Amino acid sequence: MISSHSFRSGVAHAGNFLRDHQRAIRGIQWAIVVFYVALLAIPAAMPLPDRTASVFNNLTIVAQFAFWGVWWPFVLLSIPLFGRAWCGLFCPEGALTEWASRHGRGRAIPRWMRWGGWPFVAFSLTTIYGQLVSVYQYPWAVAAVLGGSTVAAMIVGWLYGRDKRVWCKYLCPVNGVFNLLGKLAPWHYRVDAAAWRAPVRRTESINCAPLLPLRNMQGAAECHMCGRCSDYRGAITLTPRSPEAEIVHVADGSGWQTALIVFGLMGLAVGAFLWSASPWFVSIKQAAATWLVGRDIFWPLADNAPWFILTHYPEVNDSFSWLDGAVILLFIGGAAVIVGGAVFCGLWLADRVLPAAQAPGVRDADGHLLRSRLAGVHKLAQGLIPAAGVGVFLGLSATTLTLLQHEGVPTGWANAARFTLLTLALAWSLRFEWRLAGLRTQGLVRRLGAVALVAAGLLPFCWAWVLFFVRW
């Protein structure tokens, strides 16, 4: 049996291994860049596949399966398992923006870019736009969404920073999601404050591409797990930890993180996944169309928008009208308000049941720690990260299963696996809520009441997946 000391030593050596093989890591990154660009560019230059096309005979289907069947669902799954190793070791966009920054103008990062709302805004806009242009189905849409993001990453890299990943730090559409899921990782680079103050080795400067304050680094939310800082000053060590440690003891959350968890991942994303399967969507559209025709208003029924605004592929009889686009926006927005709103209400009521929370690190002129009306809500929202992350994984993996069904692979096991995974994630989130409530009170009734209120707020979120996978 491996002892705890031997295990921790092995993990630390893994960090040093990454540090010592940066050239090989860059080679892997560039190989992935070539593969990524090929999957973007080649299908976009080919005719759209017909109904007989499959992953075995059509490169467009291969790219579709690679991006939406394998790449994104399992990158998402990798973050709670390995931290943001995808970002630091494999991400083609990260490699390209860092390369552009190395050879760019090196300007100072502007204040507008440091705005804390970008992770929520970028995720929301990318998700909504992807639905409007059918990013899961068509290679031009993939080139617009993913390729556009990559080009923007390179431009930002060329303009700002020097050998840094400014895009990844502030503007990447999935940075906020990865930041949240990274808090669940069972590893992090731990900083020994005493060793930092009295270094015994390796004090030469290093390049932390994602711009982390290494001396004060806590947790794995922002760390790209690249290994460059391993053993720096004899103070930074890759270390195993409890997957619950960061959320319970480190992460305080913020308004924008709460918005991303509650209204983004658990609201807006649910609407984005559900609208195409929902009979409600059809009913709303038919009612709106009847109302418009009755008033001789016909232009919203036209399907003449270009493909980069709304889905427009008449050669395969798939084009969205302006009305389609409006109802998609209405459906996704409605899900964000209804599902996300219920989750937020559960958190808010749970916070009111518990003793008042203190705003982390904020003091008044007399040195007293200030109380914030929503500080407790933000902390409790961190506990919902497992459920929110699994919800997005379930939505993305629905594309995986659809593609497998098209290839004749049996998927009768899927719903049992889905609901097992969702149940485990919900149980973990409620366990988090129990522990977080325990930081504020040891009273059994209050703790149980808070957890029950959060659970009640999650009911519309759970029902949405029942509708998607069972009823519709």
C-alpha positions as CSV (number, residue, x, y, z in Angstrom):
1,M,0.0,0.0,0.0
2,I,1.3,3.5,-0.9
3,S,1.7,5.7,2.1
4,S,0.4,9.2,2.3
5,H,3.9,10.6,2.3
6,S,4.8,8.6,-0.8
7,F,1.7,9.7,-2.6
8,R,2.2,13.4,-1.8
9,S,5.9,13.0,-2.9
10,G,4.8,11.4,-6.2
11,V,2.3,14.2,-6.9
12,A,5.0,16.8,-6.2
13,H,7.4,15.0,-8.6
14,A,4.6,15.1,-11.2
15,G,4.6,18.9,-10.9
16,N,8.4,19.0,-11.3
17,F,8.1,16.7,-14.3
18,L,5.8,19.2,-16.0
19,R,8.3,22.0,-15.1
20,D,11.2,20.1,-16.7
21,H,9.4,19.2,-19.9
22,Q,8.0,22.5,-21.1
23,R,9.5,22.1,-24.6
24,A,7.7,18.8,-25.0
25,I,4.5,20.4,-23.7
26,R,4.8,23.2,-26.3
27,G,5.3,20.6,-29.0
28,I,2.1,18.9,-27.9
29,Q,0.3,22.3,-27.9
30,W,1.4,23.1,-31.5
31,A,0.3,19.6,-32.7
32,I,-3.1,20.3,-31.2
33,V,-3.2,23.7,-32.8
34,V,-2.6,22.1,-36.2
35,F,-5.4,19.5,-35.6
36,Y,-7.7,22.2,-34.3
37,V,-7.2,24.5,-37.3
38,A,-7.7,21.5,-39.7
39,L,-11.0,20.6,-38.0
40,L,-12.2,24.2,-38.3
41,A,-11.0,25.0,-41.8
42,I,-11.4,21.8,-43.9
43,P,-15.1,21.1,-43.1
44,A,-16.0,24.8,-43.7
45,A,-14.6,24.4,-47.3
46,M,-16.6,21.2,-48.0
47,P,-20.2,20.8,-49.1
48,L,-22.7,20.1,-46.4
49,P,-23.1,16.4,-45.7
50,D,-26.2,14.5,-46.8
51,R,-28.3,12.1,-44.8
52,T,-26.1,9.2,-45.6
53,A,-22.9,10.8,-44.2
54,S,-21.3,9.3,-41.1
55,V,-18.2,9.6,-39.0
56,F,-16.7,6.9,-41.1
57,N,-17.0,8.6,-44.5
58,N,-17.3,12.3,-44.0
59,L,-14.8,14.7,-42.5
60,T,-17.5,17.2,-41.5
61,I,-19.2,14.6,-39.3
62,V,-15.8,13.7,-37.9
63,A,-15.2,17.3,-37.0
64,Q,-18.7,17.7,-35.5
65,F,-18.2,14.6,-33.4
66,A,-14.7,15.7,-32.4
67,F,-15.8,19.1,-31.2
68,W,-19.2,18.5,-29.7
69,G,-19.2,14.8,-29.1
70,V,-15.8,14.4,-27.5
71,W,-13.8,17.6,-27.1
72,W,-16.0,20.0,-25.2
73,P,-17.9,17.5,-23.0
74,F,-14.8,15.8,-21.8
75,V,-12.7,18.9,-21.5
76,L,-15.4,20.1,-19.1
77,L,-15.3,16.8,-17.2
78,S,-11.5,17.0,-17.0
79,I,-11.4,20.2,-15.0
80,P,-12.8,18.8,-11.7
81,L,-10.6,15.8,-12.1
82,F,-7.3,17.4,-13.0
83,G,-7.7,21.1,-12.5
84,R,-7.2,23.5,-15.4
85,A,-4.6,21.2,-16.9
86,W,-6.4,21.5,-20.2
87,C,-5.8,25.3,-20.2
88,G,-2.1,25.0,-19.3
89,L,-1.1,21.9,-21.3
90,F,-3.3,21.4,-24.3
91,C,-5.6,24.4,-25.2
92,P,-4.8,25.6,-28.7
93,E,-6.3,29.0,-28.0
94,G,-4.2,29.5,-25.0
95,A,-1.0,28.5,-26.8
96,L,-1.8,30.9,-29.7
97,T,-2.6,33.9,-27.6
98,E,0.6,33.4,-25.5
99,W,2.6,33.0,-28.7
100,A,1.0,36.2,-30.2
101,S,1.8,38.0,-26.9
102,R,5.4,37.0,-27.0
103,H,5.8,38.6,-30.4
104,G,3.3,41.5,-30.0
105,R,3.2,45.1,-28.9
106,G,3.2,44.4,-25.2
107,R,0.7,47.2,-24.2
108,A,-0.6,47.5,-20.7
109,I,-3.9,45.7,-20.0
110,P,-6.7,48.3,-20.2
111,R,-9.0,48.9,-17.3
112,W,-12.1,47.9,-19.3
113,M,-10.7,44.5,-19.9
114,R,-10.3,43.9,-16.1
115,W,-14.1,44.3,-15.6
116,G,-15.3,41.3,-13.4
117,G,-18.4,40.8,-15.5
118,W,-16.7,39.5,-18.6
119,P,-16.8,35.8,-17.7
120,F,-20.6,35.9,-17.4
121,V,-21.2,38.2,-20.4
122,A,-18.8,36.2,-22.7
123,F,-20.3,32.9,-21.7
124,S,-23.8,34.1,-22.2
125,L,-23.3,35.8,-25.6
126,T,-21.3,32.9,-26.9
127,T,-24.0,30.4,-25.8
128,I,-26.9,32.4,-27.3
129,Y,-25.1,33.1,-30.5
130,G,-24.2,29.5,-30.9
131,Q,-27.9,28.6,-30.7
132,L,-28.9,31.2,-33.2
133,V,-26.4,29.9,-35.8
134,S,-26.7,26.2,-35.0
135,V,-23.1,25.8,-33.9
136,Y,-23.6,22.0,-33.1
137,Q,-24.7,21.3,-36.7
138,Y,-22.8,23.4,-39.2
139,P,-19.1,23.9,-39.9
140,W,-19.4,27.6,-40.9
141,A,-21.1,28.2,-37.5
142,V,-18.3,26.4,-35.8
143,A,-15.7,28.5,-37.7
144,A,-17.6,31.6,-36.6
145,V,-17.9,30.8,-32.9
146,L,-14.7,28.9,-32.2
147,G,-12.6,30.4,-35.0
148,G,-13.8,33.9,-34.1
149,S,-12.8,33.3,-30.5
150,T,-9.4,32.1,-31.5
151,V,-8.7,35.1,-33.8
152,A,-9.8,37.4,-31.0
153,A,-7.5,35.6,-28.6
154,M,-4.6,36.2,-30.9
155,I,-5.4,39.8,-31.5
156,V,-5.6,40.4,-27.7
157,G,-2.4,38.5,-27.2
158,W,-0.6,40.6,-29.9
159,L,-1.8,43.9,-28.4
160,Y,-1.5,43.3,-24.6
161,G,1.0,41.8,-22.2
162,R,4.3,40.3,-22.9
163,D,4.4,36.5,-23.1
164,K,1.1,36.3,-21.2
165,R,-2.4,34.9,-21.6
166,V,-4.4,38.1,-21.2
167,W,-7.3,36.7,-23.2
168,C,-7.5,33.6,-21.0
169,K,-7.4,35.7,-17.8
170,Y,-10.1,38.2,-18.7
171,L,-12.1,37.5,-21.9
172,C,-12.2,33.7,-22.8
173,P,-15.9,32.6,-22.9
174,V,-15.2,29.5,-20.8
175,N,-12.7,31.0,-18.4
176,G,-15.4,31.6,-15.8
177,V,-16.8,28.1,-16.1
178,F,-13.3,26.6,-15.8
179,N,-12.6,28.9,-12.9
180,L,-15.6,27.5,-11.0
181,L,-15.0,23.8,-11.9
182,G,-11.3,24.1,-11.0
183,K,-12.3,24.7,-7.4
184,L,-13.3,21.0,-7.2
185,A,-9.9,19.7,-8.4
186,P,-8.2,17.3,-6.0
187,W,-4.8,18.9,-6.6
188,H,-3.4,22.4,-6.5
189,Y,-0.1,24.2,-6.3
190,R,0.3,25.0,-2.6
191,V,2.4,28.0,-1.6
192,D,4.5,27.8,1.6
193,A,4.6,31.4,2.9
194,A,7.6,30.7,5.1
195,A,9.7,29.1,2.3
196,W,8.8,32.0,0.0
197,R,10.1,34.5,2.5
198,A,13.4,32.5,3.0
199,P,14.0,30.8,-0.4
200,V,16.7,28.1,-0.5
201,R,16.7,27.4,-4.3
202,R,15.4,28.5,-7.7
203,T,14.8,32.2,-7.3
204,E,15.3,33.1,-11.0
205,S,12.2,34.7,-12.5
206,I,9.5,32.6,-14.1
207,N,6.7,33.4,-16.5
208,C,3.2,32.8,-15.1
209,A,1.3,33.2,-18.3
210,P,-2.2,33.5,-16.7
211,L,-0.9,36.4,-14.5
212,L,-1.4,34.8,-11.1
213,P,0.1,36.5,-8.0
214,L,2.1,33.4,-7.1
215,R,3.2,34.5,-3.7
216,N,-0.5,34.8,-2.6
217,M,-1.9,32.0,-4.7
218,Q,-4.6,30.0,-3.1
219,G,-6.6,27.2,-4.7
220,A,-6.8,26.0,-8.3
221,A,-9.5,28.2,-9.7
222,E,-7.2,30.4,-11.8
223,C,-4.1,28.2,-12.0
224,H,-3.5,26.6,-15.4
225,M,-1.6,23.7,-13.9
226,C,1.2,24.1,-16.4
227,G,3.9,23.3,-13.9
228,R,6.2,26.2,-14.7
229,C,6.3,27.4,-11.1
230,S,6.8,24.0,-9.5
231,D,9.3,24.2,-6.6
232,Y,9.9,27.9,-7.3
233,R,11.8,29.3,-4.3
234,G,11.3,25.9,-2.7
235,A,7.8,27.2,-1.9
236,I,5.4,26.0,-4.6
237,T,4.5,22.3,-4.7
238,L,1.8,20.4,-6.5
239,T,-0.2,18.9,-3.6
240,P,-3.2,16.7,-3.2
241,R,-6.2,18.1,-1.3
242,S,-9.8,17.5,-0.5
243,P,-12.0,18.4,-3.5
244,E,-14.2,20.3,-1.0
245,A,-11.4,22.4,0.5
246,E,-11.4,25.4,-1.8
247,I,-15.1,26.0,-1.8
248,V,-15.5,25.6,1.9
249,H,-12.4,27.3,3.2
250,V,-11.1,29.6,0.4
251,A,-13.7,30.7,-2.2
252,D,-16.0,33.5,-1.0
253,G,-17.6,34.0,-4.4
254,S,-18.8,37.3,-5.9
255,G,-21.8,38.8,-7.6
256,W,-20.6,37.9,-11.1
257,Q,-19.7,34.3,-10.1
258,T,-23.1,33.9,-8.6
259,A,-24.7,35.2,-11.8
260,L,-22.7,32.7,-13.8
261,I,-23.6,29.8,-11.6
262,V,-27.2,30.5,-11.1
263,F,-28.4,32.4,-14.2
264,G,-25.7,31.3,-16.6
265,L,-25.0,27.6,-16.1
266,M,-28.2,26.7,-14.3
267,G,-30.6,29.0,-16.2
268,L,-29.5,30.2,-19.6
269,A,-27.5,27.1,-20.5
270,V,-30.6,24.9,-19.7
271,G,-32.7,27.0,-22.0
272,A,-30.1,26.7,-24.7
273,F,-30.1,22.9,-24.5
274,L,-33.9,22.5,-24.2
275,W,-35.4,24.9,-26.7
276,S,-35.0,22.7,-29.8
277,A,-36.7,19.7,-28.1
278,S,-39.5,21.7,-26.4
279,P,-43.1,21.6,-27.6
280,W,-43.5,24.9,-25.7
281,F,-41.1,26.5,-28.2
282,V,-43.3,25.4,-31.1
283,S,-46.5,26.6,-29.4
284,I,-45.1,30.0,-28.6
285,K,-43.8,30.4,-32.2
286,Q,-47.2,29.3,-33.7
287,A,-49.1,31.7,-31.4
288,A,-46.8,34.5,-32.4
289,A,-47.0,33.7,-36.1
290,T,-50.8,33.7,-35.9
291,W,-50.8,37.0,-34.2
292,L,-48.5,38.5,-36.8
293,V,-50.4,37.2,-39.8
294,G,-53.7,38.4,-38.3
295,R,-52.2,42.0,-38.4
296,D,-50.6,41.6,-41.8
297,I,-47.1,41.7,-40.4
298,F,-45.1,39.2,-42.5
299,W,-41.4,40.3,-42.4
300,P,-40.6,38.4,-39.1
301,L,-41.7,35.2,-41.0
302,A,-39.0,35.6,-43.6
303,D,-35.9,33.4,-43.5
304,N,-33.6,35.7,-45.3
305,A,-31.0,36.4,-42.6
306,P,-27.4,35.5,-43.5
307,W,-26.0,32.3,-41.9
308,F,-23.8,34.3,-39.5
309,I,-26.8,35.9,-37.9
310,L,-29.4,33.2,-38.0
311,T,-29.2,29.6,-39.3
312,H,-29.6,29.8,-43.1
313,Y,-28.9,26.6,-45.1
314,P,-31.7,26.4,-47.7
315,E,-29.9,23.6,-49.5
316,V,-30.7,21.3,-46.6
317,N,-34.1,22.9,-45.8
318,D,-32.8,24.4,-42.6
319,S,-33.3,28.2,-42.2
320,F,-34.4,30.2,-39.2
321,S,-36.9,33.1,-39.7
322,W,-36.6,36.3,-37.7
323,L,-39.4,35.0,-35.6
324,D,-37.5,31.8,-34.9
325,G,-34.6,33.8,-33.6
326,A,-36.8,36.0,-31.5
327,V,-38.5,33.0,-29.9
328,I,-35.2,31.3,-29.3
329,L,-34.0,34.4,-27.4
330,L,-37.3,34.5,-25.5
331,F,-37.1,30.8,-24.5
332,I,-33.5,31.0,-23.4
333,G,-34.1,34.3,-21.5
334,G,-37.2,32.8,-19.9
335,A,-35.3,29.7,-18.7
336,A,-32.6,32.0,-17.2
337,V,-35.3,34.0,-15.3
338,I,-37.5,31.0,-14.3
339,V,-34.9,28.3,-13.5
340,G,-32.1,30.6,-12.4
341,G,-34.6,32.8,-10.5
342,A,-35.8,29.8,-8.5
343,V,-32.3,28.8,-7.7
344,F,-31.4,32.3,-6.6
345,C,-34.6,32.6,-4.4
346,G,-33.6,29.3,-2.7
347,L,-30.2,30.7,-2.0
348,W,-31.5,34.0,-0.8
349,L,-34.0,32.4,1.6
350,A,-31.4,30.0,2.9
351,D,-29.1,33.0,3.6
352,R,-31.9,34.6,5.6
353,V,-32.4,31.6,7.7
354,L,-28.8,31.6,8.7
355,P,-26.9,34.1,10.9
356,A,-25.7,37.1,8.9
357,A,-22.6,36.6,6.8
358,Q,-19.6,38.9,6.8
359,A,-18.2,40.4,3.7
360,P,-14.7,39.0,3.2
361,G,-11.9,41.4,3.8
362,V,-14.0,44.6,3.8
363,R,-13.7,46.8,6.9
364,D,-15.1,50.2,7.9
365,A,-13.1,53.2,9.1
366,D,-12.9,51.8,12.7
367,G,-11.6,48.4,11.5
368,H,-14.8,46.5,12.0
369,L,-15.6,43.8,9.4
370,L,-18.5,45.0,7.3
371,R,-21.6,42.9,6.7
372,S,-22.9,42.5,3.1
373,R,-26.5,41.6,2.4
374,L,-25.4,39.2,-0.4
375,A,-22.1,38.0,0.9
376,G,-23.8,34.9,2.3
377,V,-25.7,34.2,-0.9
378,H,-22.5,34.4,-2.9
379,K,-20.8,31.9,-0.6
380,L,-23.7,29.5,-0.7
381,A,-23.8,29.7,-4.5
382,Q,-20.3,28.2,-4.6
383,G,-21.8,25.0,-3.3
384,L,-23.9,24.6,-6.4
385,I,-20.9,24.3,-8.7
386,P,-21.1,20.5,-8.9
387,A,-24.8,20.5,-10.0
388,A,-24.2,23.4,-12.4
389,G,-21.2,21.8,-14.0
390,V,-23.0,18.4,-14.4
391,G,-25.9,20.2,-16.0
392,V,-23.7,21.6,-18.7
393,F,-22.0,18.3,-19.2
394,L,-25.4,16.6,-19.6
395,G,-26.4,19.1,-22.2
396,L,-23.2,18.8,-24.2
397,S,-23.2,15.0,-24.0
398,A,-26.7,14.9,-25.5
399,T,-24.9,15.8,-28.7
400,T,-22.5,13.0,-28.1
401,L,-25.3,10.5,-27.8
402,T,-27.2,11.9,-30.8
403,L,-24.1,11.3,-32.9
404,L,-23.6,7.8,-31.5
405,Q,-27.2,7.0,-32.3
406,H,-26.7,8.1,-35.9
407,E,-23.9,5.6,-36.1
408,G,-26.1,2.8,-34.8
409,V,-24.6,2.6,-31.3
410,P,-27.1,1.5,-28.7
411,T,-27.8,4.2,-26.1
412,G,-30.5,2.6,-24.0
413,W,-28.3,3.0,-21.0
414,A,-28.0,6.7,-21.3
415,N,-30.9,8.0,-19.2
416,A,-29.9,5.8,-16.2
417,A,-26.4,7.1,-16.5
418,R,-27.6,10.7,-16.8
419,F,-29.8,10.7,-13.8
420,T,-27.3,8.8,-11.7
421,L,-24.7,11.5,-12.5
422,L,-27.2,14.3,-11.9
423,T,-28.3,12.7,-8.5
424,L,-24.7,12.4,-7.4
425,A,-24.0,16.0,-8.4
426,L,-27.1,17.3,-6.6
427,A,-26.2,15.3,-3.5
428,W,-22.7,16.7,-3.5
429,S,-24.0,20.3,-3.9
430,L,-26.4,19.8,-0.9
431,R,-23.5,18.4,1.1
432,F,-21.6,21.6,0.3
433,E,-24.6,23.6,1.4
434,W,-24.7,21.7,4.7
435,R,-21.0,22.4,5.3
436,L,-21.3,26.1,4.2
437,A,-24.3,26.5,6.5
438,G,-22.2,25.0,9.3
439,L,-19.7,27.8,9.0
440,R,-22.4,30.2,10.1
441,T,-24.3,28.1,12.7
442,Q,-24.2,24.8,14.5
443,G,-27.9,24.9,15.1
444,L,-29.4,21.7,13.5
445,V,-32.8,23.3,12.7
446,R,-31.2,26.3,10.9
447,R,-28.8,24.2,8.9
448,L,-31.5,21.8,7.8
449,G,-33.8,24.6,6.9
450,A,-31.1,26.3,4.8
451,V,-30.3,23.1,2.9
452,A,-34.0,22.4,2.4
453,L,-34.6,25.9,0.9
454,V,-31.7,25.5,-1.5
455,A,-33.0,22.1,-2.5
456,A,-36.5,23.6,-3.1
457,G,-34.9,26.2,-5.3
458,L,-33.3,23.4,-7.4
459,L,-36.6,21.7,-8.3
460,P,-37.2,23.6,-11.6
461,F,-33.6,22.9,-12.6
462,C,-34.2,19.2,-11.9
463,W,-37.6,19.2,-13.7
464,A,-36.0,20.7,-16.8
465,W,-33.8,17.7,-17.2
466,V,-36.7,15.3,-16.7
467,L,-38.6,17.2,-19.4
468,F,-35.6,17.0,-21.7
469,F,-34.6,13.4,-21.3
470,V,-37.9,11.7,-20.4
471,R,-41.0,13.8,-21.4
472,W,-39.9,15.4,-24.6
